[in-house]
Amino acid sequence: MPYDITSPSGRRVEVKSAAYLQSWTRDYYSKINFDIAPKRAWTPESGYSPEVVRHSDLYVFCVYTALSKDQSILDLDLWDFYVLPTAVLNQECPEQKKIGLQSLIALGPIKTNFSNLGNVIETIEL
């Protein structure tokens, strides 16, 4: 499967995550970047496909917003979720391999919290 999950209605979802805090540094906050590079699909039967594309219907970009290591990554109130149809990425940045948070926001994703994420995934216009 060349995407991360399938929603109950069959939407193919690619999930990306990032955080300001990283375990390997305490000196600065990380810049939020996500991998959006088109990829080749792989199956055990046929190996890699020749086609390099984004295989999902939509992306969910997850940002852990905590700025202190005293906070728990399991606290879902500290996460922001941005949902964007893959078609927008394909139109606005077809060959782009990475995207920063501000550039992502400029594309107009739906920002939501965890409790509304499933509804947004199922209702966002593709």
Beta strands, then each sheet from edge to edge (+ up, - down):
strand 1: 5-6
strand 2: 12-19
strand 3: 33-35
strand 4: 39-43
strand 5: 47-53
strand 6: 58-64
strand 7: 79-85
strand 8: 98-100
strand 9: 110-112
sheet 1: 1+ 2- 6- 7+ 9-
sheet 2: 3+ 8-
sheet 3: 4+ 5-
end
